[in-house]
Amino acid sequence: MARVSLIQEENHPELADVFDRIKLERGRGNVYRALLHSPAVALTWFEQNNAFRAHTALDGKTRELAILRVIQLKQADYLLQAHLPKLALKEGLSEAQCDALADWRASAQFSEQERAVLGFAEAMIASPEVPEAIFDALRAHFNERQIVELTVLIGAYIMSSHVLTALAI
């Protein structure tokens, strides 16, 4: 059970435009119903997620792979249920990759590029000081724009995992 109440649309007509905008793209998830205690925060969260999905140079498969590894390691069950397997498969990950993700180093399911993404995500979770060898592996597959976008995406999902877990969403 969430640690904060979930805002009910019918009790907050002043938020109708915000609810309509969120529902159009995200449905009725509990994340936004909790975050709408602060409409500005909810909208910022919403806009950030839209930017990751629609306005980056990262392909969906790379994006989902990084997100999945972060939320898997951070044990963010709500996010994991939202992304695995539905979004992951939609973005191009195979069921075998989804199944092998927890032990990706021992799996033959991942390309060198995907391994670079997974290693980078794990390194960012362990410390903000990513070892040079891990960063160099990323550079072999991505340009600077993509690296910046991937870094911010991973950081955002580390934050999201912490926020949703702390609020018990």
N, C-alpha and C positions, 0 to 999 in steps of 0.2 A: 504494500500500500504506500502510495506517495506520501512524503513527509509534508507536503503543502497541498492545500485543496486544489482541485482541478477546476479551472474557471468554466462555468456553464454558459454557453452562448445566450440562452434565453434569459439569463439573469443580468446580462451586460449588453444592452442594446447599443451603448456607446462604442462598443468594440465590433459592431456588425461588419464594417468594412474590412477590418483586420481579419476577422474570422473568415469572411468570404474569400479574401486573397489567399489565406493559408489553405483553406479547404480545397480551393481550385487546384493547387499543386501538390498538397501533402495529405489531404484527407483530414481526419479528425484525431490525429495522434495526441496522446497524453503529454508529449513534450511541450507542444505549444499551449496546451490548456494549463500547464503549470507555469510556463514562462510568461503567460499573459498577465500575471500579477504585475509585471512590468512590461507594458506594451512596447516601449522603445527597445528593450532587450529582446523581446520575442521577434520583433521585426528585423532587428540587426542579425539575429541568429538565422532567421528565414532568408534574408538577403545574402548572407555569407554562404549558406548551403546552396542557394540558387547559383551563385557565382561559381562554386566548385563544379556544379553539374553542367552548366551551360556556357560558361565564359572563360574556360581555360584551354590550354593547348594539350592537356592530358587526355588520353583516350579513356573511355569508361572502364575498360578492363584494368588498366593501371591504377586508376582512381579507386576502384572497388577492392583491388588486391591490397593496397595500402590501408584502406579503411578497415577491411576485415582483419588484417593482422593486428592493428592497433586495438580494435574493440575486443578481439579475442584475448589478447594479452592483458588488457585492462579489465576483463571480465564484465563488460558492459552488456548484460543479457538483453536489455530492451533493444539496444542498437543491433546486437547480433541477430535477434529475431527479425528485425526489420530488413537487414541486409543479406542474411543467409537463409535460404539459398536464392530467394526471389530476385533481388537486385543483382546479386553476383552473377547468376546465370543470364539474366537479361543483358548484362554488360559484357558477356563473353567468356567468363570463367566456366570451366567444365565442372561437372559434379565430382570428377576425380580430383581436380585441383582443390575444390572446397573441402573434400574429405581429407586431403593430404596437407592442408595448410598448417595444422598444428606441428607437424614434423616435416616441414618443407625442405630442410637441408638434406634429409635422407630420401627424398622423393625425386623421381625422374620427371615429374609432371610440370616442372617450371623451367622456363628459358633463362638464359643468363641475365637478360633484362629484368625479368620478374624476380630473380634472385637478388639483383641489386636493389630493387624496390623493397623487398621483404627485409633484407639486411639493414637498409637505411631506416625503415620504420622501427625495427627492433632497437637499433642504435639510438634513435631519438627518444625512445621510451626509457632506455637505460640512463641516458645522460644527454644534456643539450650539446655536449662537446663530442660530435661525431668523429670517429677516427678517420684520418686522411685516406686510408685504403678503402674504406666503405664509401666515402664521398667520391673517390676516383672511379670506383666501379659504377657509380651512378652517372658520372660525366661521360662514360663510354657509350651511354645509351640515350641521354637526354640533353637538350640545350639548356641554357641558363634560365630562360623563362619557365620551362617545364620543371627545372629543379626548384626554383622559387615556389612555384605553384604546389609542387609535391610536398615541399617542406612545410608550407603554411597549412595545407590539407592535413598532414599528419599531426601538426601541432593543434589544429582545430579539433580533430577527433580525440586527441589526448584530453583536451579540455572538455569536450562533450562527454566523454566517458566519465570523467571526474564529476561533472555537474549532475549528470543523470543518476549516477550511483549515489552521490551524496544526498540527492533529493528522493532517492528510492523510486525512481520512475522506471 
